[in-house]
Structures are given as C-alpha cells and as structure tokens.
C-alpha cells in the first residue's frame, strides 16, 4: 500500500479524482419526513481480549433518504433489493457512528471521535457513553484519527473551540493531514468541498507540536506484547488508515470507513458509497482487508457498523457478512 501513496496523493490526476469526489457535511442532520432514528439506549459495549479491553462508544445515528446517489455504481432497485433481502427499510438508511476505546496497560487510546456538539440532535453521545463505561475525558491519553471526514474529527473540539479530551495527544496519518491542510488544494477544490477543507482547519488549527503527532500509516503506535499498528487503506480518503490492536492471539481490527453500512458494502464490496473519494482504490482495499480479517481470525469493528459495531466478518457469496458480537 505504501507505494500507492505517491499515486494517490501526488499532484495531477489522482488528486483531481479526489477533489471530484464527495464529502461529509459538517453538521449531520436527519432527513426531514422520515422521522428520527432511535439512538441506542446503552451506547457502549466492552470486550476483554487478552490483556486489552476494546470498548465501542456510540456517538449516535442519523437517517438519510435512500436515493440513487447513495450508491454511485449500482441502480437503486438493486440496492433496495439487497436491503429488502435483509428485512431492512428501502426508503431510508440509518447511519450509526461508533468510535472505539482501546485500553492497553496504562494507555487509553480513543480512535475517532464522532461529532461532539457540532452535529444534529441524534449525535454527540460519545462522551456520555464514555462516562457510562467508567472513563472520563481526562483519562484519554491519545486520540487517533482514521481520516478527516467531519463525523470522525469533529469530536476533537466542541462548538466553542475547546479540546474535548484535554490530556490527549492527537495522532493523525501524515498523508491525510497533508492532503486536507494544503491551502492550494483547498483553493482549487470545487465549492461543495470547501466546507470539508474549512472544517479540517477548524479542528486542526492551533494544535501545537506538543499536541499534534503525525504518523506514517503502517507504523506501530504501541509496541510490545500488546501492540497497536496502523494500516494504510487509502481510497475512502487519500490517507484513510485502519488500526489493528493485538494482545496474545487476540486481534481487533478497527476498519473505520473501509465500508459504510456493512448491510450493503460488506455484502457487496464492489458497491461504491457516495463518500468514497477514490471509489476504485476503496473497492480494492475493501476486498483485501475483509480477506485479511477472515484469514487472520480477527474481531472487526467499523465506525458505521450496526451497534455494538464489532464482531466477525464471514464470507458470504461474492462478499462478506458482518455478525455483531452477541
Ligand atoms: Zn468517512
């Protein structure tokens, strides 16, 4: 993957392809006329894996109308048929948001952050769920961001501009940071994408060297018997990065936005969600990583997976099935 980097984030055609892609708006709002989705009542779930603890922390859910643009490369009736086959509604999609806390020795590492108070009324629950799980915002020593879409980074700062996790270093993939913080690229971006660039500046602006830590995807974040490794999975965004936490034989893979809801994009990994900025690269890495989780017997979690948002990935037909932990 590393040698794809130049291809994916260099100038020219690759960057242009990303800029033509879509973006996640700053504020998540529920679609009018479809009612509000129900937020899970107990929005955290913990699992002991060897010496580490993995805790899913739900930030909320939003509902969007299902229209033709949601899956770019598949006719709407085929998308609806796949939903119907799983007894799911076909006129709207509920997209949940679940980050993960990895507790390893004396480390408390939060991966992705949700919206804080920057989103709509059915988001912003992460901190109360963190508290319910027995931790305070002060306990978090590291926040790692998988990529810079708003639903992943907005929880770093509240609307007033304060850092939500006062003692945490903010770790970001270098490739992702360089893409979004490039002022020339922002200036050249289509009007519809400028908000996403501005939002990255809202969150990252003013983070000093004592706070912000950049890492090259592929490097180890925590070393030793209990380890946390970053894995390049570029495509959804130019620097989209996954994480594998391991303790003894137990492996937990945080898949971030490798797929949007697995009911569509694990079942059919070739489907391209509107948010994939480079759909072809995203599709290729999606199949590769799903295969890895199966081969290496990993527990897998995803930011948009149905709560508790982690479980097993199993082969099914030409795709995969996500089986949440019981
Ligand atoms: Zn995303």
py3Dmol code that shows the C-alpha trace and the ligand (Angstrom):
import py3Dmol

protein = """\
ATOM      1  CA  UNK A   1       0.000   0.000   0.000  1.00  0.00           C
ATOM      2  CA  UNK A   2       2.758   2.429   0.872  1.00  0.00           C
ATOM      3  CA  UNK A   3       3.955   2.604  -2.705  1.00  0.00           C
ATOM      4  CA  UNK A   4       0.457   3.623  -3.769  1.00  0.00           C
ATOM      5  CA  UNK A   5       0.966   6.767  -1.783  1.00  0.00           C
ATOM      6  CA  UNK A   6       2.537   8.849  -4.491  1.00  0.00           C
ATOM      7  CA  UNK A   7      -0.053   7.707  -6.951  1.00  0.00           C
ATOM      8  CA  UNK A   8      -2.879   8.564  -4.605  1.00  0.00           C
ATOM      9  CA  UNK A   9      -1.775  11.849  -3.137  1.00  0.00           C
ATOM     10  CA  UNK A  10       0.665  13.189  -5.685  1.00  0.00           C
ATOM     11  CA  UNK A  11      -0.446  16.070  -7.844  1.00  0.00           C
ATOM     12  CA  UNK A  12      -2.238  15.680 -11.139  1.00  0.00           C
ATOM     13  CA  UNK A  13      -4.922  13.211 -11.986  1.00  0.00           C
ATOM     14  CA  UNK A  14      -5.082  11.327  -8.697  1.00  0.00           C
ATOM     15  CA  UNK A  15      -5.613  14.484  -6.665  1.00  0.00           C
ATOM     16  CA  UNK A  16      -8.145  15.690  -9.186  1.00  0.00           C
ATOM     17  CA  UNK A  17     -10.042  12.423  -8.788  1.00  0.00           C
ATOM     18  CA  UNK A  18     -10.206  13.002  -5.024  1.00  0.00           C
ATOM     19  CA  UNK A  19     -11.378  16.556  -5.468  1.00  0.00           C
ATOM     20  CA  UNK A  20     -14.164  15.426  -7.743  1.00  0.00           C
ATOM     21  CA  UNK A  21     -15.273  13.047  -5.010  1.00  0.00           C
ATOM     22  CA  UNK A  22     -17.850  13.754  -2.377  1.00  0.00           C
ATOM     23  CA  UNK A  23     -17.566  14.924   1.208  1.00  0.00           C
ATOM     24  CA  UNK A  24     -19.316  14.631   4.532  1.00  0.00           C
ATOM     25  CA  UNK A  25     -21.037  17.847   5.584  1.00  0.00           C
ATOM     26  CA  UNK A  26     -20.024  19.493   8.855  1.00  0.00           C
ATOM     27  CA  UNK A  27     -23.386  19.023  10.518  1.00  0.00           C
ATOM     28  CA  UNK A  28     -25.177  15.689  10.420  1.00  0.00           C
ATOM     29  CA  UNK A  29     -28.903  16.244  10.089  1.00  0.00           C
ATOM     30  CA  UNK A  30     -31.675  13.743   9.855  1.00  0.00           C
ATOM     31  CA  UNK A  31     -33.686  13.741   6.670  1.00  0.00           C
ATOM     32  CA  UNK A  32     -36.998  15.515   7.136  1.00  0.00           C
ATOM     33  CA  UNK A  33     -40.145  13.440   6.502  1.00  0.00           C
ATOM     34  CA  UNK A  34     -38.571  10.156   7.587  1.00  0.00           C
ATOM     35  CA  UNK A  35     -38.793  10.591  11.365  1.00  0.00           C
ATOM     36  CA  UNK A  36     -35.882  10.437  13.768  1.00  0.00           C
ATOM     37  CA  UNK A  37     -33.842   7.238  14.097  1.00  0.00           C
ATOM     38  CA  UNK A  38     -33.709   5.659  17.551  1.00  0.00           C
ATOM     39  CA  UNK A  39     -30.419   6.127  19.372  1.00  0.00           C
ATOM     40  CA  UNK A  40     -29.207   3.022  21.249  1.00  0.00           C
ATOM     41  CA  UNK A  41     -30.022   3.261  24.949  1.00  0.00           C
ATOM     42  CA  UNK A  42     -26.831   1.664  26.260  1.00  0.00           C
ATOM     43  CA  UNK A  43     -24.310   3.102  23.838  1.00  0.00           C
ATOM     44  CA  UNK A  44     -21.168   1.338  24.951  1.00  0.00           C
ATOM     45  CA  UNK A  45     -20.008  -2.269  24.808  1.00  0.00           C
ATOM     46  CA  UNK A  46     -16.791  -3.665  26.208  1.00  0.00           C
ATOM     47  CA  UNK A  47     -14.909  -6.807  25.344  1.00  0.00           C
ATOM     48  CA  UNK A  48     -11.829  -8.190  27.057  1.00  0.00           C
ATOM     49  CA  UNK A  49      -9.339  -9.556  24.515  1.00  0.00           C
ATOM     50  CA  UNK A  50      -6.248 -10.990  26.234  1.00  0.00           C
ATOM     51  CA  UNK A  51      -4.729  -8.144  28.252  1.00  0.00           C
ATOM     52  CA  UNK A  52      -6.549  -5.430  26.345  1.00  0.00           C
ATOM     53  CA  UNK A  53     -10.038  -4.101  26.555  1.00  0.00           C
ATOM     54  CA  UNK A  54     -11.916  -2.915  23.479  1.00  0.00           C
ATOM     55  CA  UNK A  55     -14.836  -0.580  24.159  1.00  0.00           C
ATOM     56  CA  UNK A  56     -17.297   0.504  21.465  1.00  0.00           C
ATOM     57  CA  UNK A  57     -18.598   4.038  22.109  1.00  0.00           C
ATOM     58  CA  UNK A  58     -21.618   5.084  20.096  1.00  0.00           C
ATOM     59  CA  UNK A  59     -21.939   8.768  19.196  1.00  0.00           C
ATOM     60  CA  UNK A  60     -25.418   8.457  17.691  1.00  0.00           C
ATOM     61  CA  UNK A  61     -27.086   7.819  14.369  1.00  0.00           C
ATOM     62  CA  UNK A  62     -28.566   9.834  11.528  1.00  0.00           C
ATOM     63  CA  UNK A  63     -31.225   8.951   8.988  1.00  0.00           C
ATOM     64  CA  UNK A  64     -30.927   9.848   5.310  1.00  0.00           C
ATOM     65  CA  UNK A  65     -33.312   9.217   2.447  1.00  0.00           C
ATOM     66  CA  UNK A  66     -32.118   6.425   0.187  1.00  0.00           C
ATOM     67  CA  UNK A  67     -31.796   7.975  -3.240  1.00  0.00           C
ATOM     68  CA  UNK A  68     -29.914   6.938  -6.346  1.00  0.00           C
ATOM     69  CA  UNK A  69     -26.773   8.913  -5.442  1.00  0.00           C
ATOM     70  CA  UNK A  70     -26.025   6.956  -2.232  1.00  0.00           C
ATOM     71  CA  UNK A  71     -24.507   4.023  -4.134  1.00  0.00           C
ATOM     72  CA  UNK A  72     -22.858   5.520  -7.166  1.00  0.00           C
ATOM     73  CA  UNK A  73     -22.291   2.474  -9.323  1.00  0.00           C
ATOM     74  CA  UNK A  74     -25.439   0.409  -8.719  1.00  0.00           C
ATOM     75  CA  UNK A  75     -29.039   1.013  -9.836  1.00  0.00           C
ATOM     76  CA  UNK A  76     -31.323   1.973  -6.939  1.00  0.00           C
ATOM     77  CA  UNK A  77     -33.622  -1.030  -7.394  1.00  0.00           C
ATOM     78  CA  UNK A  78     -30.673  -3.412  -6.866  1.00  0.00           C
ATOM     79  CA  UNK A  79     -29.631  -1.536  -3.725  1.00  0.00           C
ATOM     80  CA  UNK A  80     -33.206  -1.731  -2.431  1.00  0.00           C
ATOM     81  CA  UNK A  81     -33.409  -5.435  -3.244  1.00  0.00           C
ATOM     82  CA  UNK A  82     -30.293  -6.100  -1.152  1.00  0.00           C
ATOM     83  CA  UNK A  83     -31.812  -4.165   1.765  1.00  0.00           C
ATOM     84  CA  UNK A  84     -35.179  -5.896   1.370  1.00  0.00           C
ATOM     85  CA  UNK A  85     -33.490  -9.322   1.455  1.00  0.00           C
ATOM     86  CA  UNK A  86     -32.305  -8.420   4.977  1.00  0.00           C
ATOM     87  CA  UNK A  87     -35.720  -7.091   6.055  1.00  0.00           C
ATOM     88  CA  UNK A  88     -34.390  -3.518   6.114  1.00  0.00           C
ATOM     89  CA  UNK A  89     -36.310  -0.378   5.066  1.00  0.00           C
ATOM     90  CA  UNK A  90     -35.773   0.636   1.459  1.00  0.00           C
ATOM     91  CA  UNK A  91     -36.685   4.333   1.521  1.00  0.00           C
ATOM     92  CA  UNK A  92     -34.108   5.495   4.064  1.00  0.00           C
ATOM     93  CA  UNK A  93     -30.743   4.484   5.553  1.00  0.00           C
ATOM     94  CA  UNK A  94     -29.779   4.818   9.208  1.00  0.00           C
ATOM     95  CA  UNK A  95     -26.054   5.524   9.506  1.00  0.00           C
ATOM     96  CA  UNK A  96     -24.667   4.913  13.011  1.00  0.00           C
ATOM     97  CA  UNK A  97     -21.416   6.403  14.352  1.00  0.00           C
ATOM     98  CA  UNK A  98     -19.315   4.313  16.757  1.00  0.00           C
ATOM     99  CA  UNK A  99     -15.743   5.051  17.843  1.00  0.00           C
ATOM    100  CA  UNK A 100     -13.524   2.660  19.825  1.00  0.00           C
ATOM    101  CA  UNK A 101     -11.518   2.994  23.017  1.00  0.00           C
ATOM    102  CA  UNK A 102      -8.538   0.662  23.363  1.00  0.00           C
ATOM    103  CA  UNK A 103      -7.375   0.129  26.943  1.00  0.00           C
ATOM    104  CA  UNK A 104      -3.905  -1.384  26.945  1.00  0.00           C
ATOM    105  CA  UNK A 105      -1.689  -1.339  30.052  1.00  0.00           C
ATOM    106  CA  UNK A 106      -1.746   2.263  31.231  1.00  0.00           C
ATOM    107  CA  UNK A 107      -2.784   3.564  27.788  1.00  0.00           C
ATOM    108  CA  UNK A 108      -6.288   4.836  26.956  1.00  0.00           C
ATOM    109  CA  UNK A 109      -6.448   5.327  23.194  1.00  0.00           C
ATOM    110  CA  UNK A 110      -9.609   6.625  21.531  1.00  0.00           C
ATOM    111  CA  UNK A 111      -9.866   6.009  17.792  1.00  0.00           C
ATOM    112  CA  UNK A 112     -12.114   8.570  16.040  1.00  0.00           C
ATOM    113  CA  UNK A 113     -14.388  10.967  17.885  1.00  0.00           C
ATOM    114  CA  UNK A 114     -17.878  11.496  16.449  1.00  0.00           C
ATOM    115  CA  UNK A 115     -19.425  14.973  16.402  1.00  0.00           C
ATOM    116  CA  UNK A 116     -19.285  16.393  19.949  1.00  0.00           C
ATOM    117  CA  UNK A 117     -21.898  19.209  19.878  1.00  0.00           C
ATOM    118  CA  UNK A 118     -21.227  20.060  16.218  1.00  0.00           C
ATOM    119  CA  UNK A 119     -23.864  17.686  14.824  1.00  0.00           C
ATOM    120  CA  UNK A 120     -27.625  17.223  14.924  1.00  0.00           C
ATOM    121  CA  UNK A 121     -29.804  16.158  17.867  1.00  0.00           C
ATOM    122  CA  UNK A 122     -29.263  12.410  17.387  1.00  0.00           C
ATOM    123  CA  UNK A 123     -25.446  12.652  17.617  1.00  0.00           C
ATOM    124  CA  UNK A 124     -22.934  13.819  20.221  1.00  0.00           C
ATOM    125  CA  UNK A 125     -23.407  10.954  22.709  1.00  0.00           C
ATOM    126  CA  UNK A 126     -19.825   9.677  22.767  1.00  0.00           C
ATOM    127  CA  UNK A 127     -18.674  11.398  25.963  1.00  0.00           C
ATOM    128  CA  UNK A 128     -21.732  10.355  27.965  1.00  0.00           C
ATOM    129  CA  UNK A 129     -21.193   6.793  26.767  1.00  0.00           C
ATOM    130  CA  UNK A 130     -17.501   7.037  27.697  1.00  0.00           C
ATOM    131  CA  UNK A 131     -18.570   8.125  31.195  1.00  0.00           C
ATOM    132  CA  UNK A 132     -21.104   5.292  31.406  1.00  0.00           C
ATOM    133  CA  UNK A 133     -18.271   2.877  30.547  1.00  0.00           C
ATOM    134  CA  UNK A 134     -16.326   4.212  33.547  1.00  0.00           C
ATOM    135  CA  UNK A 135     -13.889   6.693  31.953  1.00  0.00           C
ATOM    136  CA  UNK A 136     -13.564  10.467  31.967  1.00  0.00           C
ATOM    137  CA  UNK A 137     -12.407  12.686  29.097  1.00  0.00           C
ATOM    138  CA  UNK A 138      -9.259  13.406  31.173  1.00  0.00           C
ATOM    139  CA  UNK A 139      -8.363   9.688  31.116  1.00  0.00           C
ATOM    140  CA  UNK A 140      -7.792   9.624  27.354  1.00  0.00           C
ATOM    141  CA  UNK A 141      -4.049   9.966  26.643  1.00  0.00           C
ATOM    142  CA  UNK A 142      -4.277   9.616  22.853  1.00  0.00           C
ATOM    143  CA  UNK A 143      -6.886  10.353  20.202  1.00  0.00           C
ATOM    144  CA  UNK A 144      -6.110   8.774  16.835  1.00  0.00           C
ATOM    145  CA  UNK A 145      -7.997   9.862  13.725  1.00  0.00           C
ATOM    146  CA  UNK A 146      -8.538   7.418  10.869  1.00  0.00           C
ATOM    147  CA  UNK A 147      -9.290  10.168   8.350  1.00  0.00           C
ATOM    148  CA  UNK A 148     -10.544  13.739   8.277  1.00  0.00           C
ATOM    149  CA  UNK A 149     -14.253  13.462   7.416  1.00  0.00           C
ATOM    150  CA  UNK A 150     -16.334  15.519   9.846  1.00  0.00           C
ATOM    151  CA  UNK A 151     -18.049  12.628  11.613  1.00  0.00           C
ATOM    152  CA  UNK A 152     -14.615  11.296  12.644  1.00  0.00           C
ATOM    153  CA  UNK A 153     -12.815  14.508  13.649  1.00  0.00           C
ATOM    154  CA  UNK A 154     -15.493  16.915  14.901  1.00  0.00           C
ATOM    155  CA  UNK A 155     -15.406  15.436  18.401  1.00  0.00           C
ATOM    156  CA  UNK A 156     -11.823  16.657  18.875  1.00  0.00           C
ATOM    157  CA  UNK A 157     -13.192  20.175  19.566  1.00  0.00           C
ATOM    158  CA  UNK A 158     -16.595  21.291  20.725  1.00  0.00           C
ATOM    159  CA  UNK A 159     -18.511  24.078  19.001  1.00  0.00           C
ATOM    160  CA  UNK A 160     -16.925  26.630  21.359  1.00  0.00           C
ATOM    161  CA  UNK A 161     -13.494  25.525  20.107  1.00  0.00           C
ATOM    162  CA  UNK A 162     -12.308  23.767  23.282  1.00  0.00           C
ATOM    163  CA  UNK A 163     -10.463  20.467  23.117  1.00  0.00           C
ATOM    164  CA  UNK A 164     -12.827  17.741  24.340  1.00  0.00           C
ATOM    165  CA  UNK A 165     -10.025  15.438  25.601  1.00  0.00           C
ATOM    166  CA  UNK A 166      -7.763  17.873  27.491  1.00  0.00           C
ATOM    167  CA  UNK A 167      -4.841  15.499  28.120  1.00  0.00           C
ATOM    168  CA  UNK A 168      -4.779  13.695  24.783  1.00  0.00           C
ATOM    169  CA  UNK A 169      -2.214  13.875  22.025  1.00  0.00           C
ATOM    170  CA  UNK A 170      -3.951  13.960  18.639  1.00  0.00           C
ATOM    171  CA  UNK A 171      -2.400  11.440  16.241  1.00  0.00           C
ATOM    172  CA  UNK A 172      -3.086  11.789  12.522  1.00  0.00           C
ATOM    173  CA  UNK A 173      -1.951   9.979   9.358  1.00  0.00           C
ATOM    174  CA  UNK A 174       0.607  12.219   7.623  1.00  0.00           C
ATOM    175  CA  UNK A 175      -0.877  11.637   4.174  1.00  0.00           C
ATOM    176  CA  UNK A 176      -4.347  12.665   5.303  1.00  0.00           C
ATOM    177  CA  UNK A 177      -3.084  15.759   7.109  1.00  0.00           C
ATOM    178  CA  UNK A 178      -1.013  16.905   4.146  1.00  0.00           C
ATOM    179  CA  UNK A 179      -3.923  16.487   1.722  1.00  0.00           C
ATOM    180  CA  UNK A 180      -6.501  18.485   3.690  1.00  0.00           C
ATOM    181  CA  UNK A 181      -4.141  21.169   5.048  1.00  0.00           C
ATOM    182  CA  UNK A 182      -2.788  22.044   1.609  1.00  0.00           C
ATOM    183  CA  UNK A 183      -4.094  25.595   1.006  1.00  0.00           C
ATOM    184  CA  UNK A 184      -3.564  25.446  -2.749  1.00  0.00           C
ATOM    185  CA  UNK A 185      -5.634  22.271  -2.936  1.00  0.00           C
ATOM    186  CA  UNK A 186      -8.403  23.886  -0.903  1.00  0.00           C
ATOM    187  CA  UNK A 187      -8.395  26.914  -3.209  1.00  0.00           C
ATOM    188  CA  UNK A 188      -8.666  24.644  -6.257  1.00  0.00           C
ATOM    189  CA  UNK A 189     -11.407  22.461  -4.737  1.00  0.00           C
ATOM    190  CA  UNK A 190     -14.987  22.598  -6.014  1.00  0.00           C
ATOM    191  CA  UNK A 191     -17.220  24.881  -3.969  1.00  0.00           C
ATOM    192  CA  UNK A 192     -19.089  21.893  -2.484  1.00  0.00           C
ATOM    193  CA  UNK A 193     -15.865  20.568  -0.947  1.00  0.00           C
ATOM    194  CA  UNK A 194     -14.525  23.794   0.519  1.00  0.00           C
ATOM    195  CA  UNK A 195     -16.567  23.284   3.696  1.00  0.00           C
ATOM    196  CA  UNK A 196     -14.788  19.994   4.375  1.00  0.00           C
ATOM    197  CA  UNK A 197     -11.390  21.688   3.999  1.00  0.00           C
ATOM    198  CA  UNK A 198     -12.514  24.566   6.263  1.00  0.00           C
ATOM    199  CA  UNK A 199     -13.735  22.086   8.870  1.00  0.00           C
ATOM    200  CA  UNK A 200     -10.330  20.371   8.980  1.00  0.00           C
ATOM    201  CA  UNK A 201      -8.809  23.788   9.691  1.00  0.00           C
ATOM    202  CA  UNK A 202     -11.374  24.417  12.451  1.00  0.00           C
ATOM    203  CA  UNK A 203     -10.281  21.189  14.174  1.00  0.00           C
ATOM    204  CA  UNK A 204      -6.528  21.112  13.426  1.00  0.00           C
ATOM    205  CA  UNK A 205      -5.778  24.831  13.509  1.00  0.00           C
ATOM    206  CA  UNK A 206      -3.879  25.836  16.623  1.00  0.00           C
ATOM    207  CA  UNK A 207      -2.783  22.310  17.560  1.00  0.00           C
ATOM    208  CA  UNK A 208       0.848  22.812  18.560  1.00  0.00           C
ATOM    209  CA  UNK A 209       3.710  20.339  18.162  1.00  0.00           C
ATOM    210  CA  UNK A 210       3.213  19.278  21.796  1.00  0.00           C
ATOM    211  CA  UNK A 211      -0.336  18.177  20.944  1.00  0.00           C
ATOM    212  CA  UNK A 212      -0.370  17.032  17.318  1.00  0.00           C
ATOM    213  CA  UNK A 213       1.591  13.888  16.354  1.00  0.00           C
ATOM    214  CA  UNK A 214       1.752  12.788  12.716  1.00  0.00           C
ATOM    215  CA  UNK A 215       2.487   9.177  11.820  1.00  0.00           C
ATOM    216  CA  UNK A 216       3.116   7.375   8.559  1.00  0.00           C
ATOM    217  CA  UNK A 217       0.392   4.728   8.010  1.00  0.00           C
ATOM    218  CA  UNK A 218       1.989   1.315   8.509  1.00  0.00           C
ATOM    219  CA  UNK A 219       3.901   2.295  11.630  1.00  0.00           C
ATOM    220  CA  UNK A 220       3.325   0.892  15.096  1.00  0.00           C
ATOM    221  CA  UNK A 221       1.599   3.248  17.541  1.00  0.00           C
ATOM    222  CA  UNK A 222       2.132   0.995  20.587  1.00  0.00           C
ATOM    223  CA  UNK A 223       4.900  -1.637  20.615  1.00  0.00           C
ATOM    224  CA  UNK A 224       5.317  -4.744  22.705  1.00  0.00           C
ATOM    225  CA  UNK A 225       3.327  -7.818  23.768  1.00  0.00           C
ATOM    226  CA  UNK A 226       0.247  -5.643  23.462  1.00  0.00           C
ATOM    227  CA  UNK A 227       0.516  -3.666  20.255  1.00  0.00           C
ATOM    228  CA  UNK A 228      -1.404  -1.204  18.122  1.00  0.00           C
ATOM    229  CA  UNK A 229      -0.477  -0.941  14.464  1.00  0.00           C
ATOM    230  CA  UNK A 230      -1.691   1.418  11.782  1.00  0.00           C
ATOM    231  CA  UNK A 231      -2.512   0.044   8.338  1.00  0.00           C
ATOM    232  CA  UNK A 232      -2.756   2.151   5.174  1.00  0.00           C
ATOM    233  CA  UNK A 233      -6.138   1.696   3.472  1.00  0.00           C
ATOM    234  CA  UNK A 234      -6.230   4.655   1.111  1.00  0.00           C
ATOM    235  CA  UNK A 235      -9.251   5.172  -1.116  1.00  0.00           C
ATOM    236  CA  UNK A 236     -12.180   6.333   1.029  1.00  0.00           C
ATOM    237  CA  UNK A 237      -9.932   9.366   1.549  1.00  0.00           C
ATOM    238  CA  UNK A 238      -6.305   9.935   0.443  1.00  0.00           C
ATOM    239  CA  UNK A 239      -4.901   8.934   3.846  1.00  0.00           C
ATOM    240  CA  UNK A 240      -7.657   6.680   5.238  1.00  0.00           C
ATOM    241  CA  UNK A 241      -5.997   4.430   7.846  1.00  0.00           C
ATOM    242  CA  UNK A 242      -7.057   1.337   9.809  1.00  0.00           C
ATOM    243  CA  UNK A 243      -5.747   0.028  13.128  1.00  0.00           C
ATOM    244  CA  UNK A 244      -5.024  -3.473  14.426  1.00  0.00           C
ATOM    245  CA  UNK A 245      -4.773  -3.933  18.188  1.00  0.00           C
ATOM    246  CA  UNK A 246      -3.272  -7.208  19.366  1.00  0.00           C
ATOM    247  CA  UNK A 247      -2.864  -8.955  22.704  1.00  0.00           C
ATOM    248  CA  UNK A 248      -1.520 -12.517  22.501  1.00  0.00           C
ATOM    249  CA  UNK A 249      -3.607 -14.338  19.879  1.00  0.00           C
ATOM    250  CA  UNK A 250      -6.425 -11.801  20.055  1.00  0.00           C
ATOM    251  CA  UNK A 251      -6.631  -9.295  17.235  1.00  0.00           C
ATOM    252  CA  UNK A 252      -9.055  -6.425  16.905  1.00  0.00           C
ATOM    253  CA  UNK A 253      -9.190  -4.588  13.572  1.00  0.00           C
ATOM    254  CA  UNK A 254     -10.795  -1.142  13.560  1.00  0.00           C
ATOM    255  CA  UNK A 255     -11.914  -0.728   9.964  1.00  0.00           C
ATOM    256  CA  UNK A 256     -13.033   2.926  10.184  1.00  0.00           C
ATOM    257  CA  UNK A 257     -14.778   3.720   6.853  1.00  0.00           C
ATOM    258  CA  UNK A 258     -13.474   0.759   4.880  1.00  0.00           C
ATOM    259  CA  UNK A 259     -17.204   0.318   4.345  1.00  0.00           C
ATOM    260  CA  UNK A 260     -20.200   2.441   5.093  1.00  0.00           C
ATOM    261  CA  UNK A 261     -23.081   0.267   6.416  1.00  0.00           C
ATOM    262  CA  UNK A 262     -21.986  -3.395   6.021  1.00  0.00           C
ATOM    263  CA  UNK A 263     -25.555  -4.451   5.141  1.00  0.00           C
ATOM    264  CA  UNK A 264     -24.712  -3.023   1.704  1.00  0.00           C
ATOM    265  CA  UNK A 265     -20.946  -2.641   1.344  1.00  0.00           C
ATOM    266  CA  UNK A 266     -19.777  -5.855   3.041  1.00  0.00           C
ATOM    267  CA  UNK A 267     -22.480  -7.898   1.331  1.00  0.00           C
ATOM    268  CA  UNK A 268     -21.375  -6.317  -1.937  1.00  0.00           C
ATOM    269  CA  UNK A 269     -17.849  -4.864  -1.539  1.00  0.00           C
ATOM    270  CA  UNK A 270     -17.886  -3.625  -5.126  1.00  0.00           C
ATOM    271  CA  UNK A 271     -20.613  -1.092  -4.389  1.00  0.00           C
ATOM    272  CA  UNK A 272     -19.248   2.448  -4.131  1.00  0.00           C
ATOM    273  CA  UNK A 273     -20.761   4.667  -1.450  1.00  0.00           C
ATOM    274  CA  UNK A 274     -21.024   8.352  -2.365  1.00  0.00           C
ATOM    275  CA  UNK A 275     -18.432   9.238   0.320  1.00  0.00           C
ATOM    276  CA  UNK A 276     -15.585   7.160  -1.182  1.00  0.00           C
ATOM    277  CA  UNK A 277     -13.296   9.807  -2.664  1.00  0.00           C
ATOM    278  CA  UNK A 278     -11.458   7.313  -4.906  1.00  0.00           C
ATOM    279  CA  UNK A 279     -14.020   4.571  -5.487  1.00  0.00           C
ATOM    280  CA  UNK A 280     -11.691   2.181  -7.357  1.00  0.00           C
ATOM    281  CA  UNK A 281      -8.945   2.302  -4.723  1.00  0.00           C
ATOM    282  CA  UNK A 282     -11.543   1.994  -1.939  1.00  0.00           C
ATOM    283  CA  UNK A 283     -13.065  -1.103  -3.545  1.00  0.00           C
ATOM    284  CA  UNK A 284      -9.691  -2.791  -3.977  1.00  0.00           C
ATOM    285  CA  UNK A 285      -8.555  -2.214  -0.398  1.00  0.00           C
ATOM    286  CA  UNK A 286     -12.012  -3.175   0.948  1.00  0.00           C
ATOM    287  CA  UNK A 287     -11.779  -6.670  -0.537  1.00  0.00           C
ATOM    288  CA  UNK A 288      -8.147  -7.038   0.569  1.00  0.00           C
ATOM    289  CA  UNK A 289      -8.847  -6.055   4.182  1.00  0.00           C
ATOM    290  CA  UNK A 290     -12.022  -8.134   4.520  1.00  0.00           C
ATOM    291  CA  UNK A 291      -9.988 -11.124   3.337  1.00  0.00           C
ATOM    292  CA  UNK A 292      -7.296 -10.298   5.919  1.00  0.00           C
ATOM    293  CA  UNK A 293      -9.808 -10.200   8.796  1.00  0.00           C
ATOM    294  CA  UNK A 294     -11.131 -13.633   7.758  1.00  0.00           C
ATOM    295  CA  UNK A 295      -7.690 -15.216   7.226  1.00  0.00           C
ATOM    296  CA  UNK A 296      -6.265 -13.835  10.468  1.00  0.00           C
ATOM    297  CA  UNK A 297      -9.377 -14.605  12.518  1.00  0.00           C
ATOM    298  CA  UNK A 298      -9.767 -11.014  13.663  1.00  0.00           C
ATOM    299  CA  UNK A 299     -12.585  -9.370  15.521  1.00  0.00           C
ATOM    300  CA  UNK A 300     -13.580  -6.406  13.355  1.00  0.00           C
ATOM    301  CA  UNK A 301     -15.208  -3.095  14.207  1.00  0.00           C
ATOM    302  CA  UNK A 302     -16.393  -0.328  11.914  1.00  0.00           C
ATOM    303  CA  UNK A 303     -17.457   3.253  12.508  1.00  0.00           C
ATOM    304  CA  UNK A 304     -20.737   2.792  10.596  1.00  0.00           C
ATOM    305  CA  UNK A 305     -21.424  -0.813  11.615  1.00  0.00           C
ATOM    306  CA  UNK A 306     -24.691  -1.547  13.455  1.00  0.00           C
ATOM    307  CA  UNK A 307     -24.191  -1.316  17.214  1.00  0.00           C
ATOM    308  CA  UNK A 308     -22.274  -2.798  19.028  1.00  0.00           C
ATOM    309  CA  UNK A 309     -20.316  -2.186  15.825  1.00  0.00           C
ATOM    310  CA  UNK A 310     -17.857  -5.030  16.245  1.00  0.00           C
ATOM    311  CA  UNK A 311     -17.985  -8.763  15.618  1.00  0.00           C
ATOM    312  CA  UNK A 312     -16.905 -11.245  12.968  1.00  0.00           C
ATOM    313  CA  UNK A 313     -16.592 -10.883   9.216  1.00  0.00           C
ATOM    314  CA  UNK A 314     -17.625 -14.055   7.381  1.00  0.00           C
ATOM    315  CA  UNK A 315     -17.557 -14.905   3.695  1.00  0.00           C
ATOM    316  CA  UNK A 316     -20.973 -14.874   2.061  1.00  0.00           C
ATOM    317  CA  UNK A 317     -21.453 -15.332  -1.672  1.00  0.00           C
ATOM    318  CA  UNK A 318     -19.287 -12.868  -3.565  1.00  0.00           C
ATOM    319  CA  UNK A 319     -18.991 -10.680  -0.466  1.00  0.00           C
ATOM    320  CA  UNK A 320     -18.984 -10.797   3.300  1.00  0.00           C
ATOM    321  CA  UNK A 321     -21.419 -10.808   6.200  1.00  0.00           C
ATOM    322  CA  UNK A 322     -20.932  -8.850   9.402  1.00  0.00           C
ATOM    323  CA  UNK A 323     -22.006 -10.762  12.523  1.00  0.00           C
ATOM    324  CA  UNK A 324     -22.081  -8.434  15.556  1.00  0.00           C
ATOM    325  CA  UNK A 325     -20.961  -9.861  18.897  1.00  0.00           C
ATOM    326  CA  UNK A 326     -23.910 -11.179  20.885  1.00  0.00           C
TER     327      UNK A 326
END
"""
ligand_1 = """\
1
ZN
Zn -15.500 8.975 6.091
"""
view = py3Dmol.view(width=600, height=400)
view.addModel(protein, "pdb")
view.setStyle({"model": 0}, {"cartoon": {"style": "trace"}})
view.addModel(ligand_1, "xyz")
view.setStyle({"model": 1}, {"stick": {}})
view.zoomTo()
view.show()
